Amino acid sequence: MFYFQRSSILPFNLFLIAAAVIPALFLMLRVYRSDRLEAESVALLWRLARAGVSAALLAIVSERILGLLLEKTVQNETLYQILLYFVVVAFSEEGAKYLLLHIRTWKSEEFNCQYDGVVYAVFISLGFALWENISYVLHYGLSTALIRAVTAIPGHTCFGVFMGVFYGLARRAENQKRFSEAKTYRVLSILVPMALHGAYDYIATVAASTWTFVAFIAVLFLVSYRLIVRMSKTDQFIA
């Protein structure tokens, strides 16, 4: 009996995992192919995807610690919601992504084009989303996979695009000895994704209108897509 249950459950779980993984892999491939000047090594991209998983685990710890502090210090419900989504969640997740991104790529010899920053940040973000998506789908089922395939996974991709745009600009400024400008871009590569991530979660959870969330997602996706196209076409060597 036990073997029968396992033999029937295992294929279904594998199907759920495939549903969770395929959207992230599809977006990874699209971004990789848009790298016009010099494609990054598969070994580096694989390390970045794994680093994204590590970032997800790090974010879990950070969210729990900051969440407990928030519960004990903030009583106002509105302020609590704002700090929860824009600071606790957004800082924990985007901060963890940026930390692993910087550790893995800032001094890499392969980081020699401005668009590389976008590729690196997106792969980190999609590694993060891939792990998060598998967890959600195994807990809540196929319907969750379908919803997250058109919302959360592209959402993490968009946050990665904005992070990568400023990250690439920071690397270019650093190479050109414009250190103050490079520092500003590095700060923006964290703050802008944080703001977008916080807005995404806040609108999805707190906003009364579903159409507000749909409109936000549509604009976020459109701007991110245009950034990918523009940055890819205007890419240049910076090393």
Rosetta silent file (secondary structure, phi, psi, omega in degrees, C-alpha in Angstrom):
SEQUENCE: MFYFQRSSILPFNLFLIAAAVIPALFLMLRVYRSDRLEAESVALLWRLARAGVSAALLAIVSERILGLLLEKTVQNETLYQILLYFVVVAFSEEGAKYLLLHIRTWKSEEFNCQYDGVVYAVFISLGFALWENISYVLHYGLSTALIRAVTAIPGHTCFGVFMGVFYGLARRAENQKRFSEAKTYRVLSILVPMALHGAYDYIATVAASTWTFVAFIAVLFLVSYRLIVRMSKTDQFIA
SCORE:     score description
SCORE:     0.000 S_00000001
   1 L     0.000  -46.237  179.922    0.000    0.000    0.000 S_00000001
   2 H   -61.411  -41.890  178.760    2.771    2.407    0.953 S_00000001
   3 H   -62.557  -39.142 -179.972    4.619    1.673   -2.292 S_00000001
   4 H   -62.637  -42.259  179.793    1.438    2.350   -4.266 S_00000001
   5 H   -64.583  -43.660 -179.630    1.017    5.726   -2.612 S_00000001
   6 H   -64.863  -41.422 -176.879    4.619    6.665   -3.258 S_00000001
   7 H   -68.134  -25.285  178.668    4.500    5.516   -6.876 S_00000001
   8 H   -88.701  -31.835 -178.136    1.416    7.658   -7.529 S_00000001
   9 H   -78.057  -39.017 -175.570    2.561   10.721   -5.591 S_00000001
  10 H   -56.941  -49.601  178.742    6.113   10.884   -6.967 S_00000001
  11 H   -60.051  -36.062  179.820    5.154   11.520  -10.643 S_00000001
  12 H   -66.976  -42.147  177.864    2.716   14.225   -9.525 S_00000001
  13 H   -64.282  -39.254  176.981    5.386   15.933   -7.420 S_00000001
  14 H   -63.398  -36.765  176.986    7.810   15.769  -10.324 S_00000001
  15 H   -64.976  -41.881  178.138    5.139   17.381  -12.491 S_00000001
  16 H   -63.242  -42.538  179.155    4.690   20.153   -9.909 S_00000001
  17 H   -63.625  -41.611  177.145    8.438   20.729   -9.752 S_00000001
  18 H   -61.279  -41.921  178.896    8.596   20.931  -13.555 S_00000001
  19 H   -64.141  -31.246  179.071    5.757   23.461  -13.532 S_00000001
  20 H   -77.309  -34.054 -172.331    7.689   25.491  -10.964 S_00000001
  21 H   -87.140  -39.446 -171.775   11.033   25.310  -12.767 S_00000001
  22 H   -56.410  -45.678  179.754   10.167   25.720  -16.462 S_00000001
  23 H   -58.867  -40.595  179.505    9.059   29.411  -16.357 S_00000001
  24 H   -66.349  -42.561  179.234   12.304   30.422  -14.626 S_00000001
  25 H   -64.133  -38.096  178.892   14.436   28.415  -17.059 S_00000001
  26 H   -61.396  -45.453 -179.328   12.578   29.954  -20.008 S_00000001
  27 H   -69.818  -35.800  175.458   13.292   33.495  -18.805 S_00000001
  28 H   -58.753  -44.702 -178.574   16.917   32.611  -18.051 S_00000001
  29 H   -64.979  -40.440 -179.826   17.333   31.416  -21.633 S_00000001
  30 H   -63.438  -44.149  179.819   15.718   34.548  -23.078 S_00000001
  31 H   -67.792  -40.939  179.139   18.003   36.871  -21.110 S_00000001
  32 H   -59.782  -42.953 -178.873   21.061   34.748  -21.915 S_00000001
  33 H   -71.121  -19.007  179.405   20.321   34.931  -25.650 S_00000001
  34 L   -84.416   -2.467  177.043   19.936   38.699  -25.491 S_00000001
  35 L   -75.762   96.878 -165.490   23.584   39.043  -24.417 S_00000001
  36 L   -77.640  -38.747 -170.406   24.732   40.441  -27.763 S_00000001
  37 L   -83.489  -52.019 -174.969   28.471   41.075  -27.391 S_00000001
  38 L  -151.235  109.429 -177.412   29.940   38.177  -25.446 S_00000001
  39 L   -65.174  141.383  179.629   27.941   35.334  -23.925 S_00000001
  40 L   -76.736  155.312 -179.463   28.788   34.466  -20.338 S_00000001
  41 L   -68.881  145.081  178.385   30.168   31.057  -19.461 S_00000001
  42 H   -61.474  -35.173 -179.401   27.674   28.404  -18.463 S_00000001
  43 H   -61.717  -43.528  179.124   29.773   27.675  -15.373 S_00000001
  44 H   -65.875  -44.786 -178.386   29.409   31.259  -14.117 S_00000001
  45 H   -64.829  -36.815  176.670   25.680   31.378  -14.815 S_00000001
  46 H   -63.783  -40.912  177.736   25.190   28.059  -13.025 S_00000001
  47 H   -64.536  -36.499 -179.906   27.045   29.442   -9.994 S_00000001
  48 H   -69.014  -40.294  177.604   24.825   32.527  -10.056 S_00000001
  49 H   -62.765  -41.396  177.484   21.640   30.456  -10.181 S_00000001
  50 H   -66.646  -36.243  176.896   22.887   28.442   -7.195 S_00000001
  51 H   -63.791  -32.799  175.990   23.793   31.693   -5.447 S_00000001
  52 H   -62.841  -38.333  175.423   20.189   32.765   -5.968 S_00000001
  53 H   -63.656  -43.098  177.391   19.083   29.686   -4.028 S_00000001
  54 H   -61.873  -38.131  178.008   21.514   30.621   -1.258 S_00000001
  55 H   -63.289  -36.909  178.763   20.081   34.139   -1.285 S_00000001
  56 H   -64.146  -42.210  178.779   16.599   32.702   -0.783 S_00000001
  57 H   -67.144  -39.599  177.082   17.750   30.766    2.283 S_00000001
  58 H   -64.386  -39.127 -179.670   19.543   33.827    3.651 S_00000001
  59 H   -65.074  -35.447  178.791   16.422   35.930    3.089 S_00000001
  60 H   -59.289  -45.817  179.809   14.314   33.483    5.101 S_00000001
  61 H   -63.961  -46.791 -178.809   16.540   33.996    8.144 S_00000001
  62 H   -62.261  -43.255 -179.367   16.620   37.776    7.710 S_00000001
  63 H   -62.755  -39.655 -179.478   12.840   38.021    7.263 S_00000001
  64 H   -66.775  -43.205 -179.583   12.172   36.040   10.418 S_00000001
  65 H   -66.279  -51.024 -179.010   14.527   38.130   12.537 S_00000001
  66 H   -66.069  -34.681  178.587   13.345   41.489   11.176 S_00000001
  67 H   -63.531  -41.304  177.649    9.714   40.331   11.270 S_00000001
  68 H   -64.569  -41.161  177.425    9.951   39.526   14.976 S_00000001
  69 H   -63.130  -40.444 -179.538   11.516   42.915   15.672 S_00000001
  70 H   -64.851  -42.051  179.981    8.783   44.634   13.682 S_00000001
  71 H   -61.827  -33.796 -176.377    6.011   42.829   15.575 S_00000001
  72 H   -85.362  -17.004 -173.102    7.436   43.932   18.910 S_00000001
  73 H  -113.539  -20.496 -175.694    8.091   47.577   18.001 S_00000001
  74 L  -118.379  123.467 -178.936    5.327   48.761   15.643 S_00000001
  75 L  -102.834  -29.490 -179.405    1.670   48.872   16.695 S_00000001
  76 L   -68.262  126.191 -173.473    0.146   50.991   13.935 S_00000001
  77 H   -64.787  -43.547 -178.659   -1.321   48.641   11.309 S_00000001
  78 H   -64.072  -47.123  178.782   -0.656   50.852    8.271 S_00000001
  79 H   -63.077  -38.223  178.434    2.930   51.565    9.289 S_00000001
  80 H   -59.417  -47.085 -179.461    3.399   47.879   10.072 S_00000001
  81 H   -62.842  -42.342 -179.585    2.265   46.849    6.574 S_00000001
  82 H   -63.338  -48.510 -179.226    4.505   49.428    4.899 S_00000001
  83 H   -66.804  -35.028  179.761    7.575   48.431    6.899 S_00000001
  84 H   -61.112  -49.343 -173.904    6.806   44.739    6.458 S_00000001
  85 H   -83.844  -37.199 -175.662    6.726   44.835    2.649 S_00000001
  86 H   -87.367  -23.888 -177.603    9.153   47.647    1.861 S_00000001
  87 H  -112.874  -60.798 -174.696   11.775   46.912    4.523 S_00000001
  88 H   -61.104  -55.542 -176.610   11.476   43.428    6.036 S_00000001
  89 H   -75.968  -52.760 -174.872   10.596   41.514    2.858 S_00000001
  90 H   -64.208  -44.576  179.470   12.087   43.758    0.163 S_00000001
  91 H   -65.791  -43.853 -178.475   15.343   44.444    2.014 S_00000001
  92 H   -60.791  -46.503 -174.533   15.792   40.818    3.047 S_00000001
  93 H   -78.306  -50.473 -178.872   15.221   39.427   -0.448 S_00000001
  94 H   -71.464  -34.013  176.734   16.787   42.100   -2.655 S_00000001
  95 H   -64.734  -41.084  178.389   19.599   42.686   -0.167 S_00000001
  96 H   -65.867  -41.281  177.320   20.431   38.973   -0.132 S_00000001
  97 H   -60.511  -47.450 -177.601   20.388   38.849   -3.930 S_00000001
  98 H   -63.633  -41.504 -179.550   22.678   41.867   -4.194 S_00000001
  99 H   -57.880  -49.613  179.880   25.097   40.506   -1.572 S_00000001
 100 H   -67.992  -36.385  176.825   25.541   37.218   -3.431 S_00000001
 101 H   -60.080  -48.176 -178.109   25.638   39.039   -6.786 S_00000001
 102 H   -64.608  -43.796 -179.432   28.448   41.322   -5.605 S_00000001
 103 H   -61.896  -41.475 -173.510   30.439   38.491   -4.040 S_00000001
 104 H   -81.224  -26.059 -167.828   30.186   36.297   -7.132 S_00000001
 105 H  -127.500  -21.152 -169.426   30.700   38.813   -9.946 S_00000001
 106 L   -58.070  -38.252 -178.821   32.114   42.206   -8.980 S_00000001
 107 L  -103.653   12.506 -179.486   35.726   41.140   -9.441 S_00000001
 108 L   -69.901  137.229  177.092   35.041   38.524  -12.118 S_00000001
 109 L   -66.910  -21.797  179.435   37.144   38.775  -15.263 S_00000001
 110 L   -76.481  -15.734 -179.561   34.017   37.927  -17.268 S_00000001
 111 L   -80.149   76.035 -175.303   32.317   41.134  -16.096 S_00000001
 112 L  -123.208    6.220  175.914   33.566   43.137  -19.072 S_00000001
 113 E  -131.702  148.898 -177.323   30.333   44.416  -20.652 S_00000001
 114 L   -63.828  -38.400 -178.541   27.708   46.702  -19.191 S_00000001
 115 L   -68.999  -17.640  177.093   24.844   44.331  -20.054 S_00000001
 116 H   -56.097  -34.642  179.337   26.573   41.575  -18.091 S_00000001
 117 H   -58.730  -39.190  178.186   25.190   43.250  -14.979 S_00000001
 118 H   -66.678  -46.720 -179.439   21.650   42.571  -16.190 S_00000001
 119 H   -59.396  -47.577 -177.416   22.416   38.937  -17.032 S_00000001
 120 H   -62.090  -48.512 -176.755   24.057   38.322  -13.651 S_00000001
 121 H   -65.427  -37.319  179.060   21.312   39.977  -11.604 S_00000001
 122 H   -67.745  -40.409  179.295   18.541   38.200  -13.507 S_00000001
 123 H   -66.675  -38.874  174.117   20.175   34.798  -13.033 S_00000001
 124 H   -60.622  -47.532 -176.949   20.562   35.454   -9.302 S_00000001
 125 H   -64.130  -39.463 -178.770   16.932   36.590   -9.126 S_00000001
 126 H   -76.531  -28.978  170.936   15.631   33.609  -11.089 S_00000001
 127 H   -63.258  -41.400  175.575   17.662   31.170   -8.987 S_00000001
 128 H   -60.952  -50.328 -177.698   15.962   32.791   -6.002 S_00000001
 129 H   -64.481  -36.169 -179.357   12.538   32.601   -7.674 S_00000001
 130 H   -61.787  -48.262  179.272   13.087   29.020   -8.768 S_00000001
 131 H   -63.769  -44.697  179.885   13.706   27.827   -5.207 S_00000001
 132 H   -61.984  -40.084 -177.323   10.839   29.934   -3.857 S_00000001
 133 H   -68.361  -41.629  177.573    8.502   28.672   -6.559 S_00000001
 134 H   -58.930  -43.265 -179.953    9.280   25.010   -5.925 S_00000001
 135 H   -61.569  -46.446 -179.272    8.508   25.530   -2.228 S_00000001
 136 H   -64.328  -45.361 -174.859    5.186   27.252   -2.936 S_00000001
 137 H   -66.302  -40.905  178.910    4.087   24.766   -5.573 S_00000001
 138 H   -66.296  -27.629  179.012    4.843   21.689   -3.466 S_00000001
 139 H   -84.895  -37.314 -169.203    2.844   23.206   -0.617 S_00000001
 140 H  -118.081   -7.001  171.025   -0.097   24.681   -2.535 S_00000001
 141 L    98.729 -175.724 -172.146   -0.330   22.815   -5.839 S_00000001
 142 H   -65.854  -35.160 -179.804   -0.503   23.405   -9.567 S_00000001
 143 H   -59.898  -34.912  176.452   -2.800   26.431   -9.428 S_00000001
 144 H   -65.180  -38.963  178.875   -0.042   28.240   -7.532 S_00000001
 145 H   -61.383  -42.013 -178.864    2.433   27.353  -10.282 S_00000001
 146 H   -66.757  -42.085  179.866    0.182   28.894  -12.917 S_00000001
 147 H   -65.926  -47.205 -177.095   -0.347   32.097  -10.941 S_00000001
 148 H   -69.981  -24.534  178.409    3.314   32.507  -10.056 S_00000001
 149 H   -64.700  -27.252 -178.793    4.352   31.767  -13.646 S_00000001
 150 H  -110.641    1.818 -179.948    2.715   35.021  -14.772 S_00000001
 151 L  -128.758  -72.850 -170.683    3.307   37.114  -11.638 S_00000001
 152 H   -66.844  -44.403 -177.720    6.027   36.228   -9.133 S_00000001
 153 H   -67.124  -50.199  173.131    8.630   34.707  -11.455 S_00000001
 154 H   -61.217  -30.899  177.834    8.497   37.507  -14.048 S_00000001
 155 H   -61.794  -47.949  176.976    8.319   39.883  -11.080 S_00000001
 156 H   -61.578  -35.914  176.932   11.641   38.641   -9.712 S_00000001
 157 H   -61.011  -44.612  179.900   13.016   38.900  -13.241 S_00000001
 158 H   -63.305  -43.251  176.810   11.970   42.547  -13.411 S_00000001
 159 H   -60.087  -39.308  177.898   13.554   43.312  -10.045 S_00000001
 160 H   -65.664  -36.383  178.600   16.706   41.644  -11.367 S_00000001
 161 H   -61.560  -49.166 -179.396   16.621   43.742  -14.537 S_00000001
 162 H   -64.915  -40.937  176.349   16.556   47.006  -12.582 S_00000001
 163 H   -60.148  -45.013 -176.660   19.230   45.746  -10.209 S_00000001
 164 H   -68.279  -34.471  178.345   21.389   44.687  -13.150 S_00000001
 165 H   -60.293  -50.431 -179.185   21.019   47.957  -15.055 S_00000001
 166 H   -71.736  -31.823  178.254   22.413   49.989  -12.151 S_00000001
 167 H   -65.817  -42.272  176.659   24.931   47.278  -11.291 S_00000001
 168 H   -64.900  -40.509  176.697   26.339   47.388  -14.826 S_00000001
 169 H   -63.396  -37.179  178.414   26.481   51.179  -14.706 S_00000001
 170 H   -64.947  -41.976  179.520   28.324   50.948  -11.389 S_00000001
 171 H   -65.132  -39.862  178.692   30.920   48.576  -12.852 S_00000001
 172 H   -64.494  -45.270  179.452   31.429   50.869  -15.840 S_00000001
 173 H   -63.969  -39.364  178.659   31.837   53.944  -13.609 S_00000001
 174 H   -62.667  -43.387 -179.815   34.256   52.063  -11.361 S_00000001
 175 H   -64.306  -29.344 -179.660   36.388   51.046  -14.330 S_00000001
 176 L   -92.872   13.246  175.814   36.488   54.674  -15.470 S_00000001
 177 L    65.805   21.812  175.427   37.625   55.822  -11.995 S_00000001
 178 L   -96.498   74.139 -167.817   34.346   57.658  -11.311 S_00000001
 179 H   -69.157  -37.944  178.555   34.120   56.183   -7.834 S_00000001
 180 H   -64.150  -41.830  178.367   31.472   58.492   -6.367 S_00000001
 181 H   -66.054  -39.406  178.668   29.174   57.795   -9.318 S_00000001
 182 H   -61.997  -41.173  178.386   29.853   54.062   -9.008 S_00000001
 183 H   -62.782  -42.007  178.313   28.846   54.157   -5.351 S_00000001
 184 H   -60.843  -44.206  179.306   25.603   55.945   -6.225 S_00000001
 185 H   -65.284  -36.420  178.298   24.757   53.314   -8.839 S_00000001
 186 H   -65.056  -40.828  177.259   25.492   50.499   -6.383 S_00000001
 187 H   -63.608  -41.919  179.229   23.100   52.043   -3.864 S_00000001
 188 H   -66.555  -30.574 -179.650   20.453   52.412   -6.567 S_00000001
 189 H   -68.338  -13.773  173.128   20.945   48.787   -7.605 S_00000001
 190 H  -100.606  -46.382 -172.689   19.589   47.863   -4.160 S_00000001
 191 H   -68.199  -40.203 -178.230   17.101   50.654   -3.451 S_00000001
 192 H   -65.609  -49.699  175.167   15.241   50.599   -6.791 S_00000001
 193 H   -60.377  -35.372  176.690   14.528   46.825   -6.717 S_00000001
 194 H   -60.633  -46.180 -179.064   13.569   47.188   -3.046 S_00000001
 195 H   -62.970  -43.118 -179.981   11.058   49.912   -3.881 S_00000001
 196 H   -67.581  -42.018  179.530    9.580   47.894   -6.757 S_00000001
 197 H   -64.655  -44.767  178.950    9.471   44.692   -4.714 S_00000001
 198 H   -61.633  -43.166  178.495    7.848   46.450   -1.780 S_00000001
 199 H   -63.745  -41.914  178.427    5.254   48.061   -4.050 S_00000001
 200 H   -56.993  -52.751 -177.669    4.545   44.717   -5.711 S_00000001
 201 H   -67.173  -40.537 -177.950    3.899   42.945   -2.403 S_00000001
 202 H   -64.707  -46.620 -179.566    2.009   45.862   -0.849 S_00000001
 203 H   -65.541  -41.206 -179.111   -0.328   46.300   -3.806 S_00000001
 204 H   -65.047  -32.187 -173.440   -0.883   42.538   -4.119 S_00000001
 205 H   -98.788  -40.309 -170.628   -1.721   42.171   -0.437 S_00000001
 206 L  -101.023  -37.488 -175.051   -3.209   45.452    0.752 S_00000001
 207 L   -61.107  138.260 -176.829   -4.682   47.201   -2.303 S_00000001
 208 L   -74.884  -28.646 -173.059   -8.427   46.677   -2.628 S_00000001
 209 L   -97.787  125.832  174.428   -8.467   46.649   -6.431 S_00000001
 210 H   -64.787  -34.040 -178.526   -7.193   43.680   -8.415 S_00000001
 211 H   -66.510  -28.347  175.233   -6.926   45.949  -11.435 S_00000001
 212 H   -63.340  -42.954  178.950   -4.417   48.143   -9.602 S_00000001
 213 H   -66.671  -43.223  179.209   -2.172   45.118   -9.210 S_00000001
 214 H   -61.361  -43.014  179.721   -2.690   44.059  -12.837 S_00000001
 215 H   -64.671  -41.647  178.549   -1.858   47.581  -14.033 S_00000001
 216 H   -61.202  -46.669  179.388    1.272   47.690  -11.859 S_00000001
 217 H   -61.235  -44.466 -177.985    2.467   44.332  -13.194 S_00000001
 218 H   -60.405  -45.492  179.372    1.782   45.355  -16.789 S_00000001
 219 H   -66.058  -43.467  179.718    3.779   48.577  -16.460 S_00000001
 220 H   -59.862  -45.378 -179.842    6.597   46.810  -14.589 S_00000001
 221 H   -64.898  -43.760 -177.818    6.864   44.106  -17.261 S_00000001
 222 H   -63.470  -47.273 -179.624    6.728   46.597  -20.135 S_00000001
 223 H   -63.546  -41.884 -179.887    9.412   48.886  -18.707 S_00000001
 224 H   -63.589  -42.901  179.000   11.637   45.909  -17.868 S_00000001
 225 H   -61.997  -43.319  179.695   11.273   44.466  -21.367 S_00000001
 226 H   -65.670  -35.284  176.913   12.149   47.803  -22.948 S_00000001
 227 H   -65.204  -42.606  178.560   15.180   48.089  -20.670 S_00000001
 228 H   -60.446  -47.254 -179.103   16.395   44.639  -21.729 S_00000001
 229 H   -62.496  -46.129 -176.814   16.016   45.503  -25.416 S_00000001
 230 H   -67.193  -46.728 -178.365   17.665   48.901  -25.036 S_00000001
 231 H   -66.051  -34.005  178.502   20.552   47.737  -22.851 S_00000001
 232 H   -67.340  -44.082 -178.126   21.213   44.789  -25.136 S_00000001
 233 H   -69.568  -32.134 -176.375   21.327   46.955  -28.269 S_00000001
 234 L  -101.837   13.255 -177.931   23.530   49.641  -26.712 S_00000001
 235 L   -59.540  149.708  178.857   25.822   47.252  -24.837 S_00000001
 236 L  -150.527  154.346  176.798   29.533   48.044  -24.842 S_00000001
 237 E   -70.383  139.586 -177.763   32.751   46.646  -23.433 S_00000001
 238 L  -124.586   -5.921 -178.306   33.759   48.320  -20.185 S_00000001
 239 L   -77.350    0.000    0.000   36.858   46.351  -19.104 S_00000001
